[in-house]
Amino acid sequence: MTYQSITYEIKEHVAWLTLNRPDSFNAINLELARDFTKALQQSLQGDLSNIPHEIERSNELNNLKYNIL
């Protein structure tokens, strides 16, 4: 999946999400928040599914999803 306002890559079983809005000094807007949320979901559901996730256990991702979307 490609994102407009972040870069997403996996290095040694670690998801790296990098803000990529240099023209606005990486200010968070709705598009960036949605991209970030989707990338987190992607890492939890697929790319890093064999690694335990504290964020998944604490239900923070669901709270983030409802607050942003």
N, C-alpha and C positions, 0 to 999 in steps of 0.2 A: 504494500500500500504506500502511496506517496502522499506527502503532506505539503501544504503551502507555506506554513509558518514555523515549522520545526524540522529538524533532521532527526531521523531515527535509525539507529544501527545497533547491532548486537556484537559485542566484543567479549570473548571469554565468558560467556553465559551472563553477561551484564548488559541490560538495555541502556543505551545512551540516548537521551532525548535532549536536544539542544535547541534553544530558542533561535529562530532565524528571521528576525525582523530588524536588520541593522538600520534601515532608514528611519525607524521609529524608536531606536535605542532599545529594542526588544520589549516595548510596552505591550502589556497583555490586553488583547481585545477578544471579542467573542470567537473569532476564527482560530486564534491561537489556543484558547481554552478548549475548544472542541477538538482541535488536532491533538492536543496534549492528552485529553481524555481518551480519544480513540487509540492513540499509541499505547497508553497504559492498558487499555482493554486488550489490544493486540498482544502485548507481552504476556499478560496473564492468561489468555486463552490459547495461545499457540506457541510463540517463539520460545518462551521460557516456562512452559507448562510442567517441566520436570523438576523445577526448583520451588521450594516452599515460598509463599508470599505472605508476609505479615500484613500488607495492605489489604489483601483479599480476606484474610481472617478477621480483620477489624472492621470490615464493611465500609471502609473509608471511600473506596472507589464508587460504590453505589451512592453515597452521599454526595460526592463530587459530581457524579453524573446528573443527579437531580437538581443540583444547584446551578449547573452550567447550561444544561440542555433544557 
